[in-house]
Amino acid sequence: MSDSQLWDAVDDYFTAHLSPDDEALRAAVRDSEAAELPSVAVTAPQGKFLHLLALTQGARTILEIGTLGGYSTIWLARALPADGRLVSLEYSPKHAEVACRNIARAGLEKVVDVRVGAALDSLPQLADENPAPFDLVFIDADKANNAHYVEWALRLTSAGSLIIVDNVVRGGRIAEADSSAEDVRGTRAAVELIGGHPRLSGTAIQTVGGKGYDGFLLARVLA
């Protein structure tokens, strides 16, 4: 058995016992595949992890940067109270259309607000609305702009909020200090921004699983 086959088998075991899906989640995966969306959504164990983080945080407001087909959005939104709010930013109209169908099927359309456009355009518009600080921010969009997204997340949160940045290991390429790849450079910039920022305390965890070798960064806003 190869490493990837073993990782898949372990993920399948954990999914079956700890994060079983339901029809809404299965349909979100099916519709995303049928629409030929990139196969980069979080896995079921990762989705359940986000869900538990939001519950532990007692989140009432969540900001998601990168909706894709809405799979992670569903996991996160299910952690919110009935009067909670999740704003999800998606660059692609096609992806947003698929996500909105999936979110509505899950009965979460009154909680989730999907906004279409480049996130670096949508974020200033969101800030102009002067929303209450977001309790949790999940960043899972184009990696070249990760540092910019973290800066905006810091502006839109307050002490005690959590910021999660997905896919920070880049298959191990994150260790390549001389890399010219935009995804690596953008992610390294985010890591170093968080590591040196007086208002943030963070760590990063390497993972293996259904999406291969990667990891995530978790930061807490201190003040």
C-alpha positions as CSV (number, residue, x, y, z in Angstrom):
1,M,0.0,0.0,0.0
2,S,1.4,3.4,-1.0
3,D,1.5,6.3,1.4
4,S,-1.4,8.0,-0.4
5,Q,-3.5,4.9,-0.2
6,L,-2.8,4.5,3.5
7,W,-3.7,8.2,4.1
8,D,-6.9,7.7,2.2
9,A,-7.8,4.5,4.2
10,V,-7.1,6.3,7.5
11,D,-9.3,9.3,6.4
12,D,-12.1,6.9,5.4
13,Y,-11.9,5.3,8.9
14,F,-12.0,8.6,10.7
15,T,-14.8,9.9,8.4
16,A,-17.0,6.8,9.0
17,H,-16.8,7.0,12.8
18,L,-16.3,10.7,13.5
19,S,-17.5,12.9,10.6
20,P,-20.1,10.9,8.6
21,D,-21.7,12.9,5.8
22,D,-25.4,13.3,5.0
23,E,-27.3,13.9,1.9
24,A,-26.7,17.7,1.8
25,L,-22.9,17.2,2.0
26,R,-22.9,14.3,-0.4
27,A,-24.9,16.4,-2.9
28,A,-22.5,19.3,-2.5
29,V,-19.7,17.0,-3.5
30,R,-21.6,15.5,-6.4
31,D,-22.7,18.8,-7.8
32,S,-19.3,20.3,-7.5
33,E,-17.8,17.3,-9.4
34,A,-20.6,17.5,-12.0
35,A,-19.8,21.2,-12.6
36,E,-16.1,20.3,-12.9
37,L,-15.1,22.6,-10.1
38,P,-11.4,22.1,-8.9
39,S,-11.1,19.1,-6.6
40,V,-9.6,21.2,-3.8
41,A,-12.4,21.3,-1.2
42,V,-11.6,20.3,2.4
43,T,-12.1,16.7,3.3
44,A,-14.8,15.5,5.7
45,P,-12.5,15.3,8.7
46,Q,-11.2,18.8,7.9
47,G,-14.8,20.1,7.5
48,K,-15.7,18.6,10.9
49,F,-12.6,20.1,12.4
50,L,-13.7,23.6,11.2
51,H,-17.2,22.9,12.5
52,L,-15.8,22.0,16.0
53,L,-13.5,25.0,16.0
54,A,-16.5,27.3,15.3
55,L,-18.5,25.6,18.0
56,T,-15.7,25.8,20.5
57,Q,-15.2,29.5,19.6
58,G,-18.9,30.1,20.2
59,A,-18.9,31.8,16.8
60,R,-21.9,33.9,15.8
61,T,-20.2,35.5,12.8
62,I,-17.9,33.8,10.3
63,L,-16.0,35.2,7.3
64,E,-14.9,32.7,4.6
65,I,-12.6,33.8,1.8
66,G,-13.0,31.2,-1.0
67,T,-16.4,29.5,-1.3
68,L,-15.8,27.0,-4.1
69,G,-18.8,24.7,-4.1
70,G,-19.8,25.5,-0.6
71,Y,-18.7,22.3,1.1
72,S,-16.7,24.0,3.9
73,T,-19.3,26.7,4.0
74,I,-21.9,24.1,5.0
75,W,-19.7,22.7,7.8
76,L,-19.0,26.1,9.2
77,A,-22.6,27.5,8.9
78,R,-24.0,24.5,10.7
79,A,-22.0,25.6,13.8
80,L,-23.8,29.0,13.9
81,P,-26.9,29.8,15.9
82,A,-30.1,30.5,14.0
83,D,-29.4,34.2,14.0
84,G,-25.8,33.8,13.1
85,R,-24.2,35.1,9.9
86,L,-21.6,33.7,7.5
87,V,-20.2,35.9,4.7
88,S,-18.4,33.9,2.0
89,L,-16.4,35.6,-0.8
90,E,-16.0,33.8,-4.1
91,Y,-14.2,35.0,-7.2
92,S,-15.9,32.8,-9.8
93,P,-19.6,33.3,-10.6
94,K,-19.8,29.7,-11.7
95,H,-18.5,28.4,-8.4
96,A,-20.8,30.8,-6.5
97,E,-23.8,29.5,-8.4
98,V,-23.0,25.9,-7.5
99,A,-22.3,26.9,-3.9
100,C,-25.6,28.8,-3.5
101,R,-27.5,25.7,-4.7
102,N,-25.6,23.5,-2.3
103,I,-26.1,25.9,0.6
104,A,-29.8,26.3,-0.1
105,R,-30.3,22.5,-0.3
106,A,-28.7,22.3,3.2
107,G,-31.3,24.8,4.4
108,L,-28.6,27.5,5.2
109,E,-29.5,30.2,2.7
110,K,-30.8,32.5,5.5
111,V,-27.5,32.2,7.4
112,V,-25.0,32.4,4.5
113,D,-24.3,35.4,2.3
114,V,-22.2,34.5,-0.8
115,R,-20.6,37.5,-2.5
116,V,-19.1,37.3,-6.0
117,G,-16.0,39.1,-7.0
118,A,-12.3,39.4,-6.3
119,A,-11.9,39.1,-2.5
120,L,-9.6,42.1,-2.4
121,D,-12.4,44.2,-3.9
122,S,-15.1,42.6,-1.7
123,L,-13.2,43.0,1.5
124,P,-13.1,46.8,1.5
125,Q,-16.8,46.9,0.6
126,L,-17.5,44.6,3.5
127,A,-15.4,46.8,5.8
128,D,-17.4,49.9,4.7
129,E,-20.5,48.2,6.1
130,N,-18.9,48.4,9.5
131,P,-19.9,44.8,10.5
132,A,-19.5,43.4,14.0
133,P,-16.1,41.8,14.4
134,F,-16.1,38.3,12.9
135,D,-15.5,35.5,15.5
136,L,-13.7,33.2,12.9
137,V,-12.1,33.8,9.5
138,F,-11.4,30.9,7.2
139,I,-9.0,31.7,4.4
140,D,-9.0,29.2,1.5
141,A,-8.6,31.2,-1.7
142,D,-5.8,32.1,-4.1
143,K,-2.6,31.6,-2.1
144,A,-0.6,34.4,-3.7
145,N,-2.8,36.9,-1.7
146,N,-2.7,35.1,1.6
147,A,-0.9,37.8,3.4
148,H,-3.3,40.4,2.1
149,Y,-6.2,38.3,3.3
150,V,-4.7,37.9,6.8
151,E,-4.3,41.7,6.9
152,W,-8.0,42.2,6.1
153,A,-9.0,39.4,8.5
154,L,-7.2,41.3,11.3
155,R,-9.1,44.5,10.4
156,L,-12.4,42.6,10.5
157,T,-11.9,40.8,13.8
158,S,-11.2,41.6,17.4
159,A,-9.5,40.1,20.5
160,G,-10.3,36.4,20.8
161,S,-11.2,35.9,17.1
162,L,-9.6,33.0,15.2
163,I,-8.0,33.1,11.8
164,I,-7.4,29.8,9.9
165,V,-5.3,29.7,6.7
166,D,-5.7,26.5,4.7
167,N,-3.1,24.7,2.5
168,V,0.0,26.3,4.0
169,V,2.4,23.4,3.5
170,R,2.1,23.4,-0.3
171,G,3.4,19.8,-0.5
172,G,6.5,20.8,1.5
173,R,7.4,23.7,-0.9
174,I,6.7,26.2,2.0
175,A,10.3,25.4,3.2
176,E,11.8,26.7,-0.1
177,A,13.0,30.2,0.9
178,D,14.1,31.0,-2.7
179,S,10.9,29.8,-4.4
180,S,9.6,32.0,-7.2
181,A,6.1,30.3,-7.1
182,E,3.4,32.8,-6.2
183,D,1.5,30.4,-4.0
184,V,4.6,29.7,-1.9
185,R,5.7,33.3,-1.8
186,G,2.2,34.4,-0.8
187,T,1.9,31.8,1.9
188,R,5.3,32.4,3.3
189,A,4.4,36.1,3.5
190,A,1.3,35.2,5.5
191,V,3.2,32.9,7.9
192,E,5.9,35.6,8.5
193,L,3.3,38.3,8.9
194,I,1.5,36.3,11.6
195,G,4.7,35.2,13.3
196,G,5.9,38.8,13.6
197,H,2.6,40.6,14.3
198,P,2.1,41.9,17.9
199,R,-1.7,41.3,17.7
200,L,-1.4,37.7,16.6
201,S,-0.3,34.3,18.0
202,G,-0.3,31.4,15.6
203,T,1.0,28.0,14.8
204,A,0.9,25.7,11.8
205,I,0.2,22.0,11.6
206,Q,1.3,19.6,8.9
207,T,-1.3,17.1,7.8
208,V,-1.7,14.1,5.5
209,G,-5.0,12.6,4.2
210,G,-7.4,12.5,1.3
211,K,-5.9,15.7,-0.1
212,G,-2.3,14.5,0.2
213,Y,0.5,16.3,2.2
214,D,-0.4,19.8,3.4
215,G,-1.5,21.6,6.5
216,F,-3.1,24.7,8.0
217,L,-2.2,27.7,10.1
218,L,-4.3,28.7,13.1
219,A,-3.9,32.2,14.7
220,R,-5.7,33.9,17.5
221,V,-6.2,37.7,17.6
222,L,-4.7,38.9,20.9
223,A,-5.8,42.5,21.0
